[in-house]
């Protein structure tokens, strides 16, 4: 049986060919970094800490996974920040947005339970069960829940993308980047964001519909009315 191994790619032998190859590689690198550059430029001045967060009616907390039905440590840190903002009177309502695509996986309810254990009344928590990714969560916050201004809470490696996408979706945003231990998960999240920036740029330009949109829900409006 004759097994032919794939040929090794040949580098250009001429100086002109080598120069074109280098230029092509550099152009590819620039194109790959453009979305990340857009994220940094478009979110300038819109990021800070819980201490600097403006008084805003709504905070949006993005899901970050469950461990045995409980919020993962990363998600717990996001929820702790939301609870702190509520106790300090900087926000009035928390919109928790996450994945509930399976019967055995319910991020929003786990987030709600955690917040109530940490002093946020259940009547001030609104759940978005179709926040399958950041863009979906931002679009649904605006179109389904009527949020036009919010404090967004996520880890520091994700918060720029969240702010940029919510701004593109019509939500005036201030991002709280929750600090996290620089472990394997943190580095994975940072690397993932490099690639996610490309999808974010496409979402902002083409504004696709979320995976699930559905009818408008009055939960946020009702909770804000009760807060007053």
C-alpha positions as YAML, in Angstrom:
chain: A
units: angstrom
residues:
- id: 1
  name: UNK
  ca: [0.00, 0.00, 0.00]
- id: 2
  name: UNK
  ca: [1.46, 3.31, -1.10]
- id: 3
  name: UNK
  ca: [0.94, 5.98, 1.56]
- id: 4
  name: UNK
  ca: [1.93, 9.45, 0.49]
- id: 5
  name: UNK
  ca: [2.69, 11.95, 3.16]
- id: 6
  name: UNK
  ca: [1.48, 15.51, 2.59]
- id: 7
  name: UNK
  ca: [4.07, 17.78, 1.12]
- id: 8
  name: UNK
  ca: [5.69, 20.31, 3.37]
- id: 9
  name: UNK
  ca: [4.87, 23.87, 2.39]
- id: 10
  name: UNK
  ca: [7.70, 25.54, 0.55]
- id: 11
  name: UNK
  ca: [8.80, 29.03, 1.47]
- id: 12
  name: UNK
  ca: [9.38, 31.47, -1.36]
- id: 13
  name: UNK
  ca: [12.97, 31.42, -2.59]
- id: 14
  name: UNK
  ca: [13.10, 34.89, -4.07]
- id: 15
  name: UNK
  ca: [13.37, 38.04, -1.99]
- id: 16
  name: UNK
  ca: [10.25, 39.42, -3.59]
- id: 17
  name: UNK
  ca: [8.30, 36.28, -2.69]
- id: 18
  name: UNK
  ca: [9.59, 36.32, 0.87]
- id: 19
  name: UNK
  ca: [8.67, 40.00, 1.19]
- id: 20
  name: UNK
  ca: [5.13, 39.30, -0.02]
- id: 21
  name: UNK
  ca: [4.82, 36.45, 2.47]
- id: 22
  name: UNK
  ca: [5.93, 38.68, 5.36]
- id: 23
  name: UNK
  ca: [3.50, 41.39, 4.23]
- id: 24
  name: UNK
  ca: [0.66, 38.86, 4.06]
- id: 25
  name: UNK
  ca: [1.42, 37.59, 7.57]
- id: 26
  name: UNK
  ca: [1.56, 41.14, 8.94]
- id: 27
  name: UNK
  ca: [-1.71, 42.04, 7.24]
- id: 28
  name: UNK
  ca: [-3.37, 38.94, 8.73]
- id: 29
  name: UNK
  ca: [-2.13, 39.90, 12.20]
- id: 30
  name: UNK
  ca: [-3.45, 43.45, 11.83]
- id: 31
  name: UNK
  ca: [-6.85, 42.21, 10.68]
- id: 32
  name: UNK
  ca: [-6.99, 39.75, 13.58]
- id: 33
  name: UNK
  ca: [-6.28, 42.53, 16.09]
- id: 34
  name: UNK
  ca: [-8.70, 45.10, 14.64]
- id: 35
  name: UNK
  ca: [-11.76, 43.79, 16.55]
- id: 36
  name: UNK
  ca: [-9.86, 43.84, 19.85]
- id: 37
  name: UNK
  ca: [-8.69, 47.38, 19.09]
- id: 38
  name: UNK
  ca: [-12.30, 48.39, 18.40]
- id: 39
  name: UNK
  ca: [-13.34, 46.98, 21.78]
- id: 40
  name: UNK
  ca: [-10.72, 49.02, 23.62]
- id: 41
  name: UNK
  ca: [-11.48, 52.24, 21.78]
- id: 42
  name: UNK
  ca: [-15.27, 51.95, 21.94]
- id: 43
  name: UNK
  ca: [-15.32, 51.31, 25.70]
- id: 44
  name: UNK
  ca: [-12.87, 54.00, 26.75]
- id: 45
  name: UNK
  ca: [-14.22, 55.86, 29.77]
- id: 46
  name: UNK
  ca: [-17.04, 53.38, 30.33]
- id: 47
  name: UNK
  ca: [-15.32, 51.01, 32.74]
- id: 48
  name: UNK
  ca: [-14.69, 51.17, 36.47]
- id: 49
  name: UNK
  ca: [-15.27, 49.58, 39.85]
- id: 50
  name: UNK
  ca: [-18.30, 49.15, 42.07]
- id: 51
  name: UNK
  ca: [-17.15, 52.20, 44.05]
- id: 52
  name: UNK
  ca: [-17.27, 54.36, 40.93]
- id: 53
  name: UNK
  ca: [-20.47, 52.96, 39.45]
- id: 54
  name: UNK
  ca: [-23.08, 55.64, 38.73]
- id: 55
  name: UNK
  ca: [-26.49, 55.42, 40.36]
- id: 56
  name: UNK
  ca: [-28.51, 53.50, 37.80]
- id: 57
  name: UNK
  ca: [-31.85, 51.74, 37.91]
- id: 58
  name: UNK
  ca: [-30.67, 48.41, 36.53]
- id: 59
  name: UNK
  ca: [-27.61, 46.19, 36.79]
- id: 60
  name: UNK
  ca: [-27.16, 43.35, 34.31]
- id: 61
  name: UNK
  ca: [-25.23, 40.28, 35.49]
- id: 62
  name: UNK
  ca: [-24.10, 37.85, 32.79]
- id: 63
  name: UNK
  ca: [-24.04, 34.11, 33.46]
- id: 64
  name: UNK
  ca: [-20.70, 32.35, 33.92]
- id: 65
  name: UNK
  ca: [-21.52, 28.70, 34.52]
- id: 66
  name: UNK
  ca: [-22.77, 26.52, 37.36]
- id: 67
  name: UNK
  ca: [-20.99, 23.98, 39.53]
- id: 68
  name: UNK
  ca: [-23.38, 21.30, 40.80]
- id: 69
  name: UNK
  ca: [-26.28, 23.69, 40.37]
- id: 70
  name: UNK
  ca: [-24.58, 26.55, 42.21]
- id: 71
  name: UNK
  ca: [-22.93, 29.63, 40.67]
- id: 72
  name: UNK
  ca: [-19.32, 29.01, 39.71]
- id: 73
  name: UNK
  ca: [-16.75, 31.07, 41.65]
- id: 74
  name: UNK
  ca: [-16.50, 33.49, 38.73]
- id: 75
  name: UNK
  ca: [-20.27, 33.94, 38.62]
- id: 76
  name: UNK
  ca: [-20.45, 34.25, 42.41]
- id: 77
  name: UNK
  ca: [-17.99, 37.17, 42.24]
- id: 78
  name: UNK
  ca: [-20.21, 38.91, 39.69]
- id: 79
  name: UNK
  ca: [-23.27, 38.40, 41.88]
- id: 80
  name: UNK
  ca: [-21.38, 39.64, 44.96]
- id: 81
  name: UNK
  ca: [-20.66, 42.87, 43.08]
- id: 82
  name: UNK
  ca: [-24.35, 43.25, 42.19]
- id: 83
  name: UNK
  ca: [-25.37, 42.66, 45.81]
- id: 84
  name: UNK
  ca: [-22.86, 45.28, 46.94]
- id: 85
  name: UNK
  ca: [-24.25, 47.82, 44.47]
- id: 86
  name: UNK
  ca: [-27.78, 47.11, 45.69]
- id: 87
  name: UNK
  ca: [-26.90, 47.46, 49.37]
- id: 88
  name: UNK
  ca: [-25.12, 50.76, 48.66]
- id: 89
  name: UNK
  ca: [-28.21, 52.08, 46.85]
- id: 90
  name: UNK
  ca: [-26.43, 52.46, 43.51]
- id: 91
  name: UNK
  ca: [-28.88, 50.17, 41.70]
- id: 92
  name: UNK
  ca: [-32.51, 49.21, 42.26]
- id: 93
  name: UNK
  ca: [-33.05, 46.13, 40.09]
- id: 94
  name: UNK
  ca: [-30.82, 43.27, 38.99]
- id: 95
  name: UNK
  ca: [-31.40, 41.60, 35.62]
- id: 96
  name: UNK
  ca: [-29.75, 38.18, 35.67]
- id: 97
  name: UNK
  ca: [-29.22, 36.75, 32.21]
- id: 98
  name: UNK
  ca: [-28.02, 33.26, 31.41]
- id: 99
  name: UNK
  ca: [-28.60, 29.86, 29.87]
- id: 100
  name: UNK
  ca: [-31.67, 27.76, 30.59]
- id: 101
  name: UNK
  ca: [-31.68, 25.69, 27.40]
- id: 102
  name: UNK
  ca: [-31.87, 22.38, 29.32]
- id: 103
  name: UNK
  ca: [-34.16, 21.22, 32.11]
- id: 104
  name: UNK
  ca: [-31.15, 20.33, 34.26]
- id: 105
  name: UNK
  ca: [-29.28, 23.62, 33.75]
- id: 106
  name: UNK
  ca: [-30.76, 26.90, 34.96]
- id: 107
  name: UNK
  ca: [-28.33, 29.77, 35.41]
- id: 108
  name: UNK
  ca: [-30.89, 32.55, 36.07]
- id: 109
  name: UNK
  ca: [-32.65, 30.70, 38.89]
- id: 110
  name: UNK
  ca: [-29.32, 29.81, 40.52]
- id: 111
  name: UNK
  ca: [-28.29, 33.45, 40.25]
- id: 112
  name: UNK
  ca: [-31.59, 34.62, 41.74]
- id: 113
  name: UNK
  ca: [-31.25, 32.24, 44.69]
- id: 114
  name: UNK
  ca: [-27.70, 33.39, 45.35]
- id: 115
  name: UNK
  ca: [-28.69, 37.06, 45.31]
- id: 116
  name: UNK
  ca: [-31.60, 36.56, 47.69]
- id: 117
  name: UNK
  ca: [-29.23, 34.79, 50.10]
- id: 118
  name: UNK
  ca: [-27.04, 37.89, 49.95]
- id: 119
  name: UNK
  ca: [-29.69, 40.45, 50.74]
- id: 120
  name: UNK
  ca: [-31.30, 41.34, 47.41]
- id: 121
  name: UNK
  ca: [-35.12, 41.00, 47.60]
- id: 122
  name: UNK
  ca: [-36.62, 38.57, 45.10]
- id: 123
  name: UNK
  ca: [-38.95, 41.34, 43.90]
- id: 124
  name: UNK
  ca: [-35.91, 43.32, 42.71]
- id: 125
  name: UNK
  ca: [-34.47, 40.45, 40.63]
- id: 126
  name: UNK
  ca: [-35.62, 39.83, 37.06]
- id: 127
  name: UNK
  ca: [-34.59, 36.71, 35.13]
- id: 128
  name: UNK
  ca: [-33.72, 36.42, 31.45]
- id: 129
  name: UNK
  ca: [-33.73, 32.72, 30.63]
- id: 130
  name: UNK
  ca: [-32.52, 33.13, 27.04]
- id: 131
  name: UNK
  ca: [-29.21, 34.91, 27.52]
- id: 132
  name: UNK
  ca: [-27.32, 32.34, 25.47]
- id: 133
  name: UNK
  ca: [-24.43, 34.67, 24.69]
- id: 134
  name: UNK
  ca: [-23.43, 38.27, 25.32]
- id: 135
  name: UNK
  ca: [-25.08, 39.70, 22.22]
- id: 136
  name: UNK
  ca: [-28.35, 37.89, 22.92]
- id: 137
  name: UNK
  ca: [-28.34, 39.17, 26.50]
- id: 138
  name: UNK
  ca: [-27.75, 42.77, 25.41]
- id: 139
  name: UNK
  ca: [-30.40, 42.74, 22.68]
- id: 140
  name: UNK
  ca: [-32.96, 41.10, 24.94]
- id: 141
  name: UNK
  ca: [-32.21, 43.57, 27.74]
- id: 142
  name: UNK
  ca: [-33.15, 46.39, 25.37]
- id: 143
  name: UNK
  ca: [-35.93, 44.89, 23.24]
- id: 144
  name: UNK
  ca: [-37.60, 42.49, 25.67]
- id: 145
  name: UNK
  ca: [-37.04, 44.11, 29.08]
- id: 146
  name: UNK
  ca: [-36.91, 47.75, 28.00]
- id: 147
  name: UNK
  ca: [-33.53, 48.51, 29.56]
- id: 148
  name: UNK
  ca: [-31.92, 51.58, 27.99]
- id: 149
  name: UNK
  ca: [-29.30, 52.31, 30.67]
- id: 150
  name: UNK
  ca: [-27.51, 49.85, 32.92]
- id: 151
  name: UNK
  ca: [-24.47, 48.90, 34.94]
- id: 152
  name: UNK
  ca: [-22.99, 45.72, 33.47]
- id: 153
  name: UNK
  ca: [-21.14, 43.25, 35.68]
- id: 154
  name: UNK
  ca: [-18.66, 40.66, 34.49]
- id: 155
  name: UNK
  ca: [-14.99, 39.68, 34.85]
- id: 156
  name: UNK
  ca: [-12.38, 42.17, 33.66]
- id: 157
  name: UNK
  ca: [-11.44, 40.09, 30.60]
- id: 158
  name: UNK
  ca: [-15.07, 40.05, 29.35]
- id: 159
  name: UNK
  ca: [-16.46, 43.40, 30.42]
- id: 160
  name: UNK
  ca: [-15.21, 45.42, 27.43]
- id: 161
  name: UNK
  ca: [-17.01, 43.12, 25.01]
- id: 162
  name: UNK
  ca: [-20.18, 43.29, 27.13]
- id: 163
  name: UNK
  ca: [-20.13, 47.10, 27.18]
- id: 164
  name: UNK
  ca: [-19.41, 47.40, 23.45]
- id: 165
  name: UNK
  ca: [-22.19, 45.00, 22.51]
- id: 166
  name: UNK
  ca: [-24.77, 46.51, 24.84]
- id: 167
  name: UNK
  ca: [-23.94, 49.96, 23.49]
- id: 168
  name: UNK
  ca: [-24.43, 48.59, 19.97]
- id: 169
  name: UNK
  ca: [-27.76, 47.13, 21.08]
- id: 170
  name: UNK
  ca: [-28.96, 50.51, 22.39]
- id: 171
  name: UNK
  ca: [-28.16, 50.19, 26.11]
- id: 172
  name: UNK
  ca: [-26.11, 53.04, 27.58]
- id: 173
  name: UNK
  ca: [-23.62, 51.09, 29.66]
- id: 174
  name: UNK
  ca: [-21.09, 51.38, 32.46]
- id: 175
  name: UNK
  ca: [-19.01, 48.26, 33.00]
- id: 176
  name: UNK
  ca: [-17.82, 46.88, 36.32]
- id: 177
  name: UNK
  ca: [-14.94, 44.50, 35.73]
- id: 178
  name: UNK
  ca: [-14.79, 42.15, 38.69]
- id: 179
  name: UNK
  ca: [-11.25, 41.19, 39.62]
- id: 180
  name: UNK
  ca: [-10.41, 37.49, 39.52]
- id: 181
  name: UNK
  ca: [-7.51, 35.25, 40.44]
- id: 182
  name: UNK
  ca: [-5.21, 34.74, 37.46]
- id: 183
  name: UNK
  ca: [-5.72, 31.00, 37.25]
- id: 184
  name: UNK
  ca: [-6.18, 28.68, 34.27]
- id: 185
  name: UNK
  ca: [-9.78, 29.85, 33.82]
- id: 186
  name: UNK
  ca: [-8.72, 33.49, 33.75]
- id: 187
  name: UNK
  ca: [-6.06, 32.89, 31.09]
- id: 188
  name: UNK
  ca: [-8.48, 30.78, 29.07]
- id: 189
  name: UNK
  ca: [-11.03, 33.57, 29.25]
- id: 190
  name: UNK
  ca: [-8.46, 36.12, 28.12]
- id: 191
  name: UNK
  ca: [-7.40, 34.07, 25.12]
- id: 192
  name: UNK
  ca: [-11.02, 33.31, 24.24]
- id: 193
  name: UNK
  ca: [-11.79, 37.03, 24.17]
- id: 194
  name: UNK
  ca: [-9.28, 37.57, 21.37]
- id: 195
  name: UNK
  ca: [-11.35, 35.32, 19.13]
- id: 196
  name: UNK
  ca: [-14.70, 36.45, 20.55]
- id: 197
  name: UNK
  ca: [-13.85, 40.03, 19.61]
- id: 198
  name: UNK
  ca: [-14.24, 39.11, 15.95]
- id: 199
  name: UNK
  ca: [-17.75, 37.76, 16.47]
- id: 200
  name: UNK
  ca: [-18.59, 40.81, 18.58]
- id: 201
  name: UNK
  ca: [-17.59, 43.14, 15.76]
- id: 202
  name: UNK
  ca: [-19.78, 41.21, 13.32]
- id: 203
  name: UNK
  ca: [-22.70, 41.27, 15.77]
- id: 204
  name: UNK
  ca: [-22.35, 45.03, 16.21]
- id: 205
  name: UNK
  ca: [-22.25, 45.63, 12.45]
- id: 206
  name: UNK
  ca: [-24.97, 43.23, 11.26]
- id: 207
  name: UNK
  ca: [-27.15, 43.20, 14.43]
- id: 208
  name: UNK
  ca: [-28.49, 39.64, 14.08]
- id: 209
  name: UNK
  ca: [-31.61, 38.61, 15.99]
- id: 210
  name: UNK
  ca: [-30.99, 36.63, 19.18]
- id: 211
  name: UNK
  ca: [-31.49, 32.88, 19.11]
- id: 212
  name: UNK
  ca: [-34.77, 33.51, 20.92]
- id: 213
  name: UNK
  ca: [-36.49, 36.88, 21.11]
- id: 214
  name: UNK
  ca: [-40.10, 36.36, 22.14]
- id: 215
  name: UNK
  ca: [-42.62, 38.86, 23.53]
- id: 216
  name: UNK
  ca: [-41.81, 41.86, 25.68]
- id: 217
  name: UNK
  ca: [-41.69, 41.26, 29.42]
- id: 218
  name: UNK
  ca: [-42.63, 43.91, 32.01]
- id: 219
  name: UNK
  ca: [-40.47, 42.51, 34.83]
- id: 220
  name: UNK
  ca: [-37.88, 45.29, 34.92]
- id: 221
  name: UNK
  ca: [-40.44, 48.09, 34.55]
- id: 222
  name: UNK
  ca: [-42.58, 46.59, 37.31]
- id: 223
  name: UNK
  ca: [-39.63, 46.11, 39.66]
- id: 224
  name: UNK
  ca: [-38.45, 49.70, 39.12]
- id: 225
  name: UNK
  ca: [-41.96, 50.98, 39.82]
- id: 226
  name: UNK
  ca: [-42.05, 49.02, 43.08]
- id: 227
  name: UNK
  ca: [-38.64, 50.45, 44.01]
- id: 228
  name: UNK
  ca: [-40.19, 53.90, 43.99]
...
